[in-house]
Structures are given as structure tokens and as C-alpha cells.
Amino acid sequence: MKLSLYWGSASPFVRKVMAVAHELGLQDSVEILDSAAHPVQRDTRIQAFNPLAKVPAAQTDDGTPLYDSRVICEYLDTQANGGLFPAAGPARWTALRRQALADGLLDAALLIRYELLARPAELQWPLWMEKQREKVTDALDAMAADLPDPDCHDIGAISCACALGWLDFRFPDIGWRDGRTALAEWHAAFDTRPAMVATRPGA
């Protein structure tokens, strides 16, 4: 198997894909293609794989385009028979729900970041950013109330860990650990997994 992947060192969604690849031992089968994804100045190179010009965007060795992170991660898991996506049943719906929550947290946080970086200061909307922060807070509280078991490393756990790691990287002021001791302890332990160490975000 070979997968060509448009990549960004700071993208939490790219990190999720790469963490899955490392968990499955497929990291050497992923060809990294550099890109400059941006919400306004779209990188047209990425559109060869994803018409939305968003990362992660991938292409299989038979030419099949794959996007977004959820699809790419499930493809990798299928290729390796890895079990990071549990079979149909309660465990699967829990894992997928946790993935959706983590992705939603990131969507809200990214909207704040785009508002601050891509929109001129005089056009920024403080109420918009406040409401996105509320979503982040609510998502964190939901995570804290639904911790994966210590030995769980499925797509739900990986997604949550990547989301929390990205908050540390881009929004340390949020202080997500405050009042969420169990979540902080879970993340500290999970973040020592080799797949997480190998995929920590860079500027």
C-alpha cells in the first residue's frame, strides 16, 4: 500500500491521520506532500485530491482520492485490519461519537484562529469568537465526562488526544486542564504513546 498525503505540520486533522498510520505501522507507506492550506489563499495543489483544497487530502496508489481525516483514517485501518474502528455495535458508536466530538471541538477552535489570523482586525467579531469558545468548553466538559478506558486507543481516543494536543499548541490560554483533572491525567498518559510522540505538531 502507498498513500500520497497533502500534509501540514500544524494541522490537528493531519496529525490524526499520521497518528493512525503510526499506530498501524503504516507510516512508511505514506508519501508526504507539502502544502500551504489556508482558508482564504487556497492552495490549488491540494485540489488535485480534494476540491475543497483542505488538508488532509490523500490519494491511494490506484488513484482514488480520499478526504477528509475521518475517511483517510478509516481507509488506513481497513488496509491494516487494525481495529481502530470497532465493528458495528456499542464500541463503534462510542468511538465514532468521540471522534465527532473531538473534530467539532477543533472546528470551533479553528474558526477562532481563522477569525484572528485571516480576518482584518476591524472586521473581527468578538461575539462570534466567544460563542466558538463556548463550544470548545462544552466539548471539553463532554470529553471529561466520557473518558476512554486506559487501554483504549481506538479512533475516538486518538481524536480526543489530538484535539487536546492542538489546544496546547495553539490555545494554551484556554487552560483546558483546569477543573478537569481526570481528563488531564488521561491525556498525559495517552500522549506518551509512540504514535503521539512521533506526530506532535510543529509551527
MIFI-968229 format. One line per 3 residues: number of its first residue (from 1); their letters; for each residue x, z, y of N, C-alpha, C, O, CB. Coordinates in steps of 0.05 Angstrom, whole numbers, plus 32768, in hexadecimal, padded with zeros to 4 digits. Glycine has a CB too. Layout:
N
NUM = A = X/Z/Y/X/Z/Y/X/Z/Y/X/Z/Y/X/Z/Y; ... $
END
This chain:
203
1 = MKL = 8010/8000/7FE8/8000/8000/8000/8011/8000/8019/8026/800E/801A/7FED/8018/8000; 8009/7FF0/802D/8016/7FF1/8047/8000/7FF1/805C/7FEC/7FE2/805A/8029/7FD9/804B; 8003/8001/8070/7FF0/8003/8086/7FFE/8001/80A0/8011/8011/80A6/7FDF/801D/8084 $
4 = SLY = 7FF7/7FED/80B1/8002/7FEB/80CB/7FF0/7FFA/80DF/7FD8/7FF7/80DF/8004/7FCC/80D4; 7FFC/800B/80EF/7FED/801E/80FF/7FF6/801E/811C/800E/8023/8122/7FEF/803A/80F4; 7FE4/8017/812E/7FE9/801B/814B/7FE8/8039/8150/7FD5/8047/8149/7FD6/800B/815D $
7 = WGS = 7FFC/8043/815E/8003/805F/815E/8008/8069/817A/8010/8059/818B/801B/8064/814C; 8003/8082/817F/800B/808F/8198/8014/80AB/8192/8006/80BA/8184/7FF3/808F/81AC; 802B/80B2/819C/8037/80CC/8195/8026/80E4/819D/8029/80F9/8191/8053/80CE/81A1 $
10 = ASP = 8016/80E1/81B2/8007/80F8/81BC/7FEA/80F8/81B3/7FDB/810B/81B9/8007/80F8/81DA; 7FE1/80E4/81A5/7FC5/80E2/819D/7FBF/80F5/8186/7FCC/80F4/8171/7FBE/80C5/8194; 7FAB/8106/818A/7FA3/8118/8174/7F96/810A/815C/7F98/8113/8146/7F91/812E/817E $
13 = FVR = 7F8A/80F3/8162/7F7D/80E4/814D/7F92/80D5/813C/7F8F/80D2/8124/7F69/80D0/8159; 7FA7/80CB/8149/7FBD/80C0/813B/7FCB/80D6/812A/7FD2/80D1/8113/7FD2/80B3/814E; 7FCE/80ED/8135/7FDA/8103/8126/7FCA/8109/810D/7FD5/810E/80F7/7FDD/811C/8137 $
16 = KVM = 7FB0/8108/810F/7F9F/810E/80F7/7FA5/80F9/80E2/7FA8/8100/80CA/7F81/810D/80FF; 7FA6/80E0/80E9/7FAD/80CB/80D6/7FC8/80D0/80C9/7FCB/80CE/80B0/7FAC/80AF/80E3; 7FDC/80D6/80D9/7FF6/80DA/80CE/7FF8/80F3/80BE/8007/80F4/80AA/800B/80DA/80E5 $
19 = AVA = 7FEA/8108/80C5/7FEA/8120/80B5/7FDE/811B/809A/7FE8/8125/8086/7FDA/8137/80C4; 7FC8/810B/8099/7FBC/8103/8080/7FD1/80F3/806F/7FD4/80F7/8057/7FA2/80F3/8084; 7FDE/80E0/807C/7FF2/80D0/806E/8008/80E2/8062/8010/80DE/804B/7FFF/80BB/8081 $
22 = HEL = 8011/80F5/8071/8026/8108/8067/801B/8119/8050/8028/811D/803C/8030/811A/807D; 8002/8123/8053/7FF7/8133/803D/7FF5/8123/8023/7FF8/812E/800E/7FDA/813D/8045; 7FF0/8109/8026/7FED/80F8/800E/8007/80EC/8005/8007/80DE/7FF0/7FD9/80E3/8014 $
25 = GLQ = 801D/80F0/8013/8036/80E4/800C/8038/80C6/8012/8047/80B8/8006/803C/80E8/7FEF; 8027/80BD/8025/8026/80A1/802C/8034/809A/8047/8032/8083/8050/8009/8098/802D; 8041/80AD/8053/804C/80A9/806D/8060/8091/806E/8061/8083/8083/805A/80C1/8077 $
28 = DSV = 806E/808C/8059/8081/8076/8059/8073/805B/8055/8080/8046/8058/8096/807A/8043; 805A/805B/804F/804B/8042/804C/803D/803A/8066/802F/8026/8068/8036/8045/8036; 8040/804B/807B/8033/8045/8095/8048/803A/80A8/805C/8046/80AE/8027/805F/80A1 $
31 = EIL = 8043/8021/80B1/8054/8014/80C5/804A/801B/80E0/8033/8015/80E7/8054/7FF5/80C0; 805A/8028/80F0/8053/8031/810B/8056/801A/811F/806C/800F/8121/8063/804A/8113; 8041/8014/812D/8042/8000/8143/803E/800F/815D/8029/801B/8161/802C/7FEA/813E $
34 = DSA = 8051/800D/816F/804F/801B/8188/8039/800F/819A/8033/7FF7/8198/806A/801A/8197; 802C/801F/81AA/8017/8016/81BB/8016/8027/81D4/8023/803C/81D6/7FFC/8016/81AC; 8005/801E/81E7/8002/802D/8200/7FE4/802F/8206/7FDB/8024/821A/8011/8020/8217 $
37 = AHP = 7FD6/803D/81F5/7FB9/803F/81F8/7FB2/804E/8212/7FC0/8062/8219/7FAC/804E/81E0; 7F9E/8045/8220/7F96/8051/823A/7F79/804A/823E/7F70/8034/8238/7FA8/8046/8252; 7F69/805D/8249/7F4D/8058/824C/7F46/8042/8261/7F30/8037/8261/7F3F/8071/8254 $
40 = VQR = 7F59/803D/8273/7F54/8029/8288/7F65/8010/8284/7F5C/7FFA/8283/7F58/8035/82A4; 7F7F/8015/8282/7F92/7FFF/827E/7F95/7FFA/8260/7FA8/8004/8253/7FAE/8005/828B; 7F83/7FEC/8254/7F81/7FE9/8237/7F98/7FD8/822D/7FA0/7FC4/8239/7F66/7FDC/822F $
43 = DTR = 7FA3/7FE1/8217/7FBA/7FD3/820A/7FAE/7FBD/81F7/7FA2/7FC3/81E3/7FCC/7FE6/81FA; 7FB1/7FA4/81FF/7FA4/7F8E/81F0/7FB0/7F8B/81D5/7FA4/7F7E/81C3/7FA6/7F74/8200; 7FC8/7F95/81D0/7FD4/7F92/81B5/7FC3/7FA1/81A1/7FC0/7F97/818A/7FF0/7F9E/81B5 $
46 = IQA = 7FB8/7FB7/81A8/7FA8/7FC7/8196/7F8E/7FB8/818E/7F84/7FBD/8178/7FA1/7FE2/81A2; 7F85/7FA7/819F/7F6C/7F98/819A/7F6E/7F86/8182/7F59/7F7E/8177/7F63/7F88/81B2; 7F86/7F7F/8179/7F89/7F6F/8161/7F7D/7F7E/8149/7F74/7F71/8136/7FA6/7F69/815C $
49 = FNP = 7F7E/7F99/814A/7F73/7FA9/8134/7F59/7FB6/813B/7F48/7FBB/8129/7F88/7FBE/812C; 7F55/7FBC/8154/7F3D/7FCB/815D/7F34/7FBF/8178/7F42/7FC1/818C/7F43/7FE9/8160; 7F1C/7FB3/8179/7F13/7FA7/8192/7F10/7FBA/81A9/7F0F/7FB2/81C0/7EF9/7F99/818D $
52 = LAK = 7F0E/7FD5/81A2/7F0C/7FE9/81B7/7F27/7FF0/81C3/7F28/7FFE/81D7/7EFF/8002/81AC; 7F3D/7FE6/81B8/7F58/7FEB/81C1/7F5E/8008/81C2/7F6B/8012/81D5/7F5C/7FDE/81DD; 7F55/8017/81AE/7F5B/8033/81AC/7F6B/8039/8193/7F68/802B/817F/7F40/8043/81AB $
55 = VPA = 7F7C/804D/8195/7F8B/8056/817D/7F7E/806F/8172/7F70/807E/8180/7FA9/805C/8185; 7F81/8072/8157/7F90/8062/8145/7F80/8049/813C/7F68/804A/8139/7F98/8072/812C; 7F8F/8033/8139/7F84/801A/812F/7F97/8010/811A/7FAF/800F/811F/7F7F/8005/8146 $
58 = AQT = 7F8D/8008/8103/7F9E/8001/80ED/7F95/7FE6/80E0/7F7F/7FDC/80E5/7F9E/8017/80D8; 7FA8/7FDC/80D0/7FA2/7FC4/80C0/7FAF/7FC7/80A5/7FC6/7FCF/80A3/7FAC/7FAA/80CF; 7F9F/7FC2/8090/7FAA/7FC4/8075/7FBB/7FAC/806F/7FBC/7F99/807E/7F93/7FC7/8061 $
61 = DDG = 7FC9/7FAD/8058/7FDB/7F97/8051/7FCC/7F7E/804A/7FD8/7F68/8048/7FED/7F9F/803A; 7FB1/7F80/8045/7FA2/7F68/8040/7F93/7F5E/8059/7F83/7F4C/8058/7F8D/7F6D/802A; 7F9A/7F6A/8070/7F8F/7F61/808A/7F76/7F6E/8093/7F6A/7F66/80A7/7F8B/7F44/8088 $
64 = TPL = 7F6D/7F82/8085/7F54/7F90/808C/7F59/7FA3/80A4/7F6A/7FB5/80A1/7F48/7F9F/8074; 7F4B/7FA0/80BA/7F4F/7FB3/80D0/7F3F/7FCD/80CB/7F2A/7FCD/80BF/7F45/7FA7/80EB; 7F4B/7FE3/80D3/7F3F/7FFE/80CF/7F40/800E/80E9/7F55/800F/80F5/7F4C/800D/80B8 $
67 = YDS = 7F2A/8019/80F1/7F29/802B/8108/7F0F/803A/8106/7EFB/802E/80FC/7F2B/801B/8124; 7F0C/8053/810E/7F1F/8064/811D/7F2D/8076/8109/7F30/806F/80F2/7F10/8073/8133; 7F35/808E/8112/7F44/80A1/8101/7F35/80A8/80E8/7F41/80AB/80D3/7F4C/80B9/8111 $
70 = RVI = 7F1B/80AC/80EA/7F0B/80B4/80D3/7F0C/809F/80BD/7F0F/80A6/80A5/7EEE/80B9/80DB; 7F0A/8086/80C5/7F0A/8071/80B1/7F26/806E/80A5/7F29/806B/808D/7F02/8056/80BE; 7F3B/806F/80B6/7F56/806B/80AC/7F5E/8082/8099/7F6A/807E/8084/7F6A/806A/80C4 $
73 = CEY = 7F56/809B/80A0/7F5C/80B2/808F/7F4F/80AF/8074/7F5B/80B5/805F/7F54/80CC/809D; 7F36/80A7/8074/7F28/80A4/805A/7F34/808D/804A/7F35/808F/8031/7F0A/809F/805F; 7F3C/8078/8057/7F4A/8062/8049/7F63/806C/803B/7F67/8067/8024/7F50/804A/805C $
76 = LDT = 7F73/807B/804A/7F8C/8085/803E/7F86/8097/8027/7F94/8096/8012/7F9C/8095/8053; 7F72/80A8/802A/7F6B/80BB/8014/7F62/80AC/7FFB/7F68/80B3/7FE5/7F56/80CE/801D; 7F53/8096/8000/7F4A/8086/7FE9/7F61/8078/7FDB/7F61/8077/7FC2/7F35/8071/7FF3 $
79 = QAN = 7F74/806F/7FEB/7F8B/8061/7FDF/7F9B/8074/7FCD/7FA7/806C/7FB9/7F9D/8056/7FF5; 7F9C/808D/7FD5/7FAD/80A1/7FC6/7F9D/80B2/7FB3/7FA8/80C3/7FA5/7FBB/80B2/7FDA; 7F82/80AE/7FB2/7F71/80C0/7FA2/7F78/80DD/7FA8/7F7B/80EE/7F97/7F75/80BB/7F83 $
82 = GGL = 7F79/80E2/7FC3/7F84/80FC/7FCB/7F71/8113/7FCC/7F7A/812A/7FC9/7F8F/80F9/7FE6; 7F57/810E/7FCE/7F44/8124/7FCF/7F42/8133/7FE9/7F36/8148/7FEB/7F4C/8137/7FBA; 7F4E/8128/7FFF/7F4B/8134/8019/7F2F/8130/8023/7F25/8140/8035/7F5F/8128/802D $
85 = FPA = 7F21/811C/8019/7F04/8119/801E/7EF6/8121/8004/7EF6/8111/7FF1/7EFD/80FB/8027; 7EEB/8138/8003/7EDE/8141/7FEA/7EC8/812E/7FE1/7EBC/811F/7FF1/7ED3/815D/7FED; 7EC2/812F/7FC7/7EAC/811F/7FBC/7E91/8129/7FC7/7E90/813F/7FD2/7EAC/8120/7F9D $
88 = AGP = 7E7C/8119/7FC4/7E62/8120/7FCF/7E5A/813B/7FC5/7E5C/8142/7FAE/7E4D/810B/7FC6; 7E50/814B/7FD8/7E48/8166/7FD2/7E4E/8179/7FE9/7E57/816F/7FFE/7E56/8171/7FB9; 7E48/8192/7FE7/7E4C/81A5/7FFE/7E68/81A4/800A/7E6B/81A5/8023/7E46/81C1/7FF5 $
91 = ARW = 7E7D/81A3/7FF9/7E98/81A3/8004/7E9D/818A/8016/7EAB/818C/802A/7EAD/81A3/7FEE; 7E92/8173/800E/7E96/815B/801E/7E88/815E/803A/7E94/8158/804E/7E8A/8143/8010; 7E6F/8168/803A/7E61/816A/8053/7E6E/817E/8065/7E6F/817B/807E/7E44/8171/804F $
94 = TAL = 7E79/8193/805A/7E88/81A7/806A/7EA1/819A/8076/7EA6/819E/808E/7E90/81C0/8059; 7EB0/818C/8066/7EC8/817F/8070/7EC2/816B/8086/7ED0/816A/809B/7ED8/8171/8059; 7EAE/815A/8082/7EA7/8146/8096/7E9B/8153/80AF/7EA0/8149/80C5/7E92/8132/808A $
97 = RRQ = 7E8C/8169/80AC/7E82/8176/80C3/7E99/8182/80D4/7E99/8180/80EC/7E6F/818D/80BB; 7EAD/818E/80C6/7EC4/8199/80D5/7ED3/8183/80E3/7EDD/8187/80F9/7ED6/81A9/80C2; 7ED6/816C/80D5/7EE3/8156/80E2/7ED4/814D/80FB/7EE0/8148/8110/7EE6/813E/80CF $
100 = ALA = 7EBA/814B/80F9/7EAA/8142/8110/7EAC/8156/8127/7EAD/814E/813E/7E8C/813F/8108; 7EAC/8170/8121/7EAF/8184/8136/7ECA/8182/8144/7ECB/8182/815C/7EAB/81A0/812A; 7EDF/817F/8134/7EFA/817D/8140/7EFC/8163/8151/7F07/8164/8167/7F0F/817C/812A $
103 = DGL = 7EF2/814D/8147/7EF3/8134/8156/7EE2/8137/8170/7EEB/812D/8185/7EE8/811D/8145; 7ECB/8144/816E/7EBB/8148/8186/7EC9/815A/819B/7EC7/8154/81B3/7EA1/8154/817F; 7ED7/816E/8192/7EE7/817F/81A4/7EFB/816D/81B2/7EFF/816F/81CB/7EF5/8196/8194 $
106 = LDA = 7F09/815D/81A3/7F1D/814B/81AF/7F11/8137/81C2/7F1D/8132/81D7/7F2D/813D/8199; 7EFA/812C/81BB/7EED/8119/81CE/7EE8/8127/81E9/7EED/811B/81FE/7ED2/810F/81C1; 7EDD/813F/81E8/7ED8/814D/8201/7EF1/8153/8211/7EF2/814F/8229/7EC8/8167/81FC $
109 = ALL = 7F06/815D/8203/7F1F/8163/8210/7F2C/814A/821B/7F38/814A/8231/7F32/8171/81FD; 7F2A/8133/820D/7F36/811B/8217/7F27/8111/8230/7F34/8105/8241/7F35/8105/8201; 7F0D/8115/8231/7EFE/810D/8249/7F08/811D/8262/7F0A/8112/8278/7EE0/8112/8246 $
112 = IRY = 7F0F/8136/825E/7F1B/8146/8274/7F36/813A/827C/7F3C/8137/8293/7F1E/8164/826C; 7F46/8134/8268/7F61/8129/826E/7F5F/810E/827C/7F6D/8109/828F/7F71/8126/8254; 7F4D/80FD/8273/7F49/80E3/8280/7F3F/80E7/829D/7F48/80D8/82AF/7F36/80D2/8270 $
115 = ELL = 7F2E/80FA/82A1/7F24/80FF/82BC/7F3A/8107/82CE/7F3B/80FF/82E6/7F0E/8115/82BB; 7F4D/8117/82C4/7F63/8120/82D4/7F79/810B/82D8/7F85/810A/82EE/7F6F/8139/82C8; 7F7E/80FB/82C4/7F94/80E8/82C5/7F8D/80CC/82CE/7F9C/80BF/82DC/7FA2/80E7/82AB $
118 = ARP = 7F75/80C3/82C6/7F6E/80A7/82CA/7F5C/80A3/82E3/7F5A/808D/82ED/7F60/809C/82B2; 7F4E/80B8/82EB/7F3C/80B5/8302/7F49/80BF/831B/7F55/80D5/831B/7F21/80C4/82FC; 7F47/80B1/8332/7F52/80BB/834B/7F47/80D7/8352/7F2F/80DC/834C/7F4D/80A7/8362 $
121 = AEL = 7F57/80E8/835E/7F4F/8103/8363/7F35/8105/8373/7F25/8117/836D/7F65/8112/8372; 7F32/80F3/8386/7F1A/80F5/8397/7F00/80ED/8388/7EEA/80F2/8392/7F1D/80E3/83AF; 7F03/80E1/8370/7EEC/80D9/8360/7EE7/80EB/8348/7ED4/80E7/8339/7EF0/80BD/8357 $
124 = QWP = 7EF8/80FF/8344/7EF5/8111/832D/7EDC/8122/8331/7ED4/8129/8347/7F0E/8122/8329; 7ED0/8129/831A/7EB6/8137/831A/7EBA/8152/830D/7EBB/8154/82F4/7EA0/8126/830B; 7EBD/8167/831C/7EC2/8182/8311/7EAD/818B/82FD/7EB3/8197/82E8/7EC5/8197/8327 $
127 = LWM = 7E93/8186/8303/7E7E/818F/82F1/7E80/8181/82D6/7E7C/818D/82C1/7E63/8189/82FD; 7E88/8167/82D6/7E8C/8159/82BD/7EA1/8166/82AC/7E9D/816B/8294/7E94/813C/82C3; 7EB8/816D/82B9/7ECD/817A/82AA/7EC5/8196/82A0/7ECC/819E/828A/7EE6/817C/82BB $
130 = EKQ = 7EB6/81A4/82B0/7EAC/81BF/82A8/7E9B/81BD/828F/7E9D/81CD/827D/7E9D/81CC/82BF; 7E8A/81A9/828E/7E78/81A5/8278/7E87/819C/825F/7E7F/81A4/8248/7E61/8191/827E; 7E9C/818D/8262/7EAC/8186/824B/7EBB/819E/8240/7EBE/81A1/8228/7EC0/816F/8252 $
133 = REK = 7EC4/81AF/8252/7ED1/81C8/8249/7EBE/81DA/823A/7EC6/81E8/8227/7EDD/81D7/8262; 7EA5/81DA/8242/7E91/81E9/8234/7E8E/81DF/8217/7E8C/81EF/8204/7E75/81E8/8242; 7E8F/81C5/8214/7E8E/81B9/81F9/7EA7/81C2/81E8/7EA4/81C9/81D1/7E8D/819B/81FA $
136 = VTD = 7EBE/81C2/81F5/7ED6/81CB/81E7/7ED3/81E8/81DE/7ED9/81EF/81C7/7EEF/81C7/81F9; 7ECA/81F9/81F0/7EC6/8215/81EA/7EB2/8219/81D3/7EB7/8228/81C1/7EBD/8224/8203; 7E9C/820B/81D4/7E88/820D/81BF/7E93/8204/81A4/7E8D/820F/8190/7E6F/81FD/81C7 $
139 = ALD = 7EA2/81EE/81A5/7EAF/81E4/818C/7EC2/81F8/8181/7EC3/81FD/8169/7EBD/81C9/8192; 7ED2/8205/8192/7EE5/8219/8189/7ED7/8231/817C/7EE0/823B/8168/7EF7/8222/81A0; 7EC1/8239/8189/7EB1/824F/817D/7EA6/8248/8162/7EA5/8258/8150/7E9B/8258/8190 $
142 = AMA = 7E9D/822F/815F/7E93/8226/8145/7EA9/8225/8130/7EA4/822C/8119/7E86/820A/8148; 7EC1/821C/8138/7ED7/821C/8126/7EDE/8238/811D/7EE2/823D/8105/7EF0/820F/8133; 7EDE/824B/8130/7EE5/8266/8129/7ED1/8273/8116/7ED7/8285/8107/7EE6/8277/8142 $
145 = ADL = 7EB8/8269/8116/7EA3/8273/8105/7EA2/8265/80EA/7E92/826C/80D9/7E88/8271/8112; 7EB3/8251/80E6/7EB2/8240/80CE/7ECE/8239/80C5/7ED5/8221/80C2/7EA1/8227/80D3; 7EDE/824D/80C0/7EFA/8248/80B9/7EFD/823D/809C/7EEF/8247/808A/7F0A/8262/80BB $
148 = PDP = 7F0E/8229/8099/7F14/8220/807D/7F22/8236/806E/7F2F/8247/807A/7F26/8207/807E; 7F1F/8236/8054/7F2E/8248/8043/7F4C/8244/8046/7F54/822E/804D/7F25/8245/8025; 7F5C/8258/8042/7F79/8255/8045/7F85/823E/8035/7F99/8232/803E/7F87/826E/803F $
151 = DCH = 7F7A/8239/801E/7F86/8224/800D/7F78/8208/8011/7F7E/81F5/8003/7F83/822B/7FEF; 7F67/8207/8024/7F59/81ED/802A/7F6A/81DC/803C/7F72/81E5/8052/7F3D/81F3/8037; 7F6F/81C3/8035/7F7E/81B1/8046/7F70/8196/8045/7F7E/8181/8045/7F9B/81AF/803E $
154 = DIG = 7F56/8195/8045/7F47/817C/8045/7F45/8171/8062/7F51/817B/8074/7F2B/8180/803A; 7F36/815B/8065/7F35/814D/807F/7F29/815F/8095/7F30/815C/80AC/7F25/8133/807C; 7F17/8171/808D/7F0C/8183/80A1/7F21/8196/80AC/7F23/819A/80C4/7EF5/8193/8096 $
157 = AIS = 7F31/81A2/809A/7F46/81B4/80A3/7F5B/81A6/80B3/7F64/81B0/80C7/7F53/81C2/808A; 7F64/818E/80A9/7F78/817F/80B8/7F6E/8178/80D4/7F7D/817A/80E7/7F7F/8165/80A9; 7F55/8170/80D6/7F4A/8168/80F0/7F49/8180/8103/7F51/817D/811B/7F2D/815D/80ED $
160 = CAC = 7F41/8197/80F9/7F40/81AF/810B/7F5C/81B7/8114/7F60/81BD/812B/7F33/81C7/80FC; 7F70/81B6/8102/7F8B/81BD/8109/7F97/81AA/811D/7FA5/81B2/8130/7F9D/81BE/80F0; 7F91/8190/811B/7F9B/817C/812E/7F8E/8180/8149/7F9B/817E/815E/7F96/8160/8124 $
163 = ALG = 7F74/8187/814A/7F67/818C/8163/7F72/81A4/8171/7F77/81A3/8189/7F49/818F/815F; 7F77/81BA/8163/7F82/81D2/816F/7F9E/81CD/8178/7FA6/81D7/818D/7F81/81E9/815B; 7FAE/81BE/8169/7FC9/81B8/8171/7FCA/81A7/818A/7FDB/81AB/819B/7FD7/81A9/815B $
166 = WLD = 7FB6/8195/818D/7FB6/8185/81A6/7FAE/8195/81BE/7FB8/8190/81D4/7FA2/816E/81A2; 7F9C/81A9/81BA/7F96/81BB/81D1/7FAF/81CA/81DA/7FB4/81CD/81F2/7F80/81CF/81C9; 7FBF/81D3/81C7/7FD9/81E0/81CE/7FEB/81CC/81DD/7FF8/81D5/81F0/7FE7/81E9/81B5 $
169 = FRF = 7FEA/81B3/81D6/7FFC/819F/81E1/7FF3/8197/81FD/8004/8194/820F/7FFD/8186/81D0; 7FD9/8193/8201/7FCF/8188/821B/7FC0/819D/822C/7FBF/8199/8244/7FBD/8171/8215; 7FB4/81B1/8220/7FA4/81C4/822F/7FAB/81E1/8228/7F99/81F0/821F/7F86/81BF/8229 $
172 = PDI = 7FC4/81E9/822B/7FCB/8205/8224/7FBB/8219/8235/7FB8/8230/822D/7FE9/8209/8228; 7FB1/8210/824D/7FA3/8222/825E/7F88/822B/8253/7F7C/823E/825C/7F9F/8216/8279; 7F7E/821B/8240/7F64/8222/8234/7F66/823D/8225/7F52/824B/8223/7F5A/820C/8221 $
175 = GWR = 7F7D/8243/8219/7F80/825C/820B/7F6D/825F/81F4/7F5F/8273/81F2/7F7D/8273/821F; 7F6C/824B/81E3/7F58/824B/81CE/7F5A/8262/81BA/7F47/8269/81AC/7F59/8231/81BF; 7F71/826F/81B9/7F75/8285/81A7/7F67/829F/81B0/7F62/82B1/81A0/7F92/828B/81A2 $
178 = DGR = 7F61/82A1/81CA/7F56/82B9/81D6/7F3B/82BF/81C9/7F28/82AF/81CA/7F53/82B6/81F4; 7F39/82D7/81BC/7F20/82DF/81B0/7F1B/82D1/8195/7F05/82D4/818A/7F0A/82DA/81C2; 7F2E/82C1/818C/7F2A/82B2/8172/7F42/82B7/8160/7F50/82A5/8158/7F26/8293/8178 $
181 = TAL = 7F47/82D0/815A/7F5F/82D8/814B/7F60/82CB/8130/7F75/82C1/8127/7F60/82F6/8148; 7F49/82CA/8121/7F49/82BF/8107/7F4F/82A1/8108/7F5E/8297/80F6/7F2E/82C4/80F9; 7F44/8293/811B/7F4A/8276/811E/7F67/8272/8124/7F74/8260/811A/7F38/826A/8134 $
184 = AEW = 7F72/8283/8136/7F8F/8280/813D/7FA0/8285/8125/7FB4/8277/8121/7F96/8294/8153; 7F99/8299/8114/7FA9/829E/80FC/7FA7/8288/80E8/7FBB/8280/80DB/7FA0/82B9/80F0; 7F8F/827D/80E5/7F8C/8266/80D3/7F9D/824F/80DC/7FAB/8242/80CC/7F6E/825E/80D1 $
187 = HAA = 7F9C/8249/80F6/7FAB/8232/8100/7FC9/8236/80FD/7FD8/8224/80F6/7FA4/822D/811E; 7FD2/824E/8103/7FEF/8254/8101/7FF9/824F/80E4/800F/8245/80E1/7FF5/8272/8109; 7FE9/8257/80D1/7FF1/8252/80B5/7FEF/8235/80AE/8002/822A/80A2/7FDF/8262/80A2 $
190 = FDT = 7FD9/8228/80B5/7FD6/820B/80AE/7FEB/81FA/80BC/7FF4/81E6/80B0/7FBA/8202/80B6; 7FF3/8202/80D4/8006/81F2/80E3/8022/81F1/80D7/8033/81E2/80E0/8007/81FC/80FF; 8027/8202/80C3/8041/8202/80B6/8042/81EE/809F/8057/81EA/8094/8047/821E/80AC $
193 = RPA = 802C/81E1/8098/802C/81CD/8083/803F/81B7/808B/803F/81AF/80A3/800F/81C2/807E; 804E/81AC/8079/8061/8196/807F/8054/817F/808E/8060/8173/80A0/806E/818C/8066; 803B/8178/8087/802E/8162/8094/8029/8168/80B2/8029/8155/80C2/8014/815B/8086 $
196 = MVA = 8024/8181/80B8/801F/8188/80D4/8039/8189/80E3/803B/8181/80FA/8010/81A3/80D6; 804E/8194/80D7/8068/8196/80E4/8072/817A/80EA/807E/8175/8100/807C/81A6/80D2; 806E/8167/80D8/8079/814C/80DB/806A/813C/80F0/8074/8127/80F9/8078/813E/80C1 $
199 = TRP = 8053/8145/80F8/8042/8134/810A/803C/8141/8124/8029/8139/8132/8028/812D/80FC; 804B/8155/812C/8045/8163/8145/8047/814F/815D/8059/813E/815D/8058/817B/814A; 8035/8151/8170/8034/813D/8186/804C/813E/8198/8058/8153/819C/801B/8140/8196 $
202 = GA = 8053/8127/81A3/8068/8125/81B7/805D/8119/81D1/8047/810E/81D1/807F/8114/81AD; 806C/811C/81E6/8063/8112/8200/805F/80F4/8200/8057/80E8/8214/8077/8119/8217 $
END
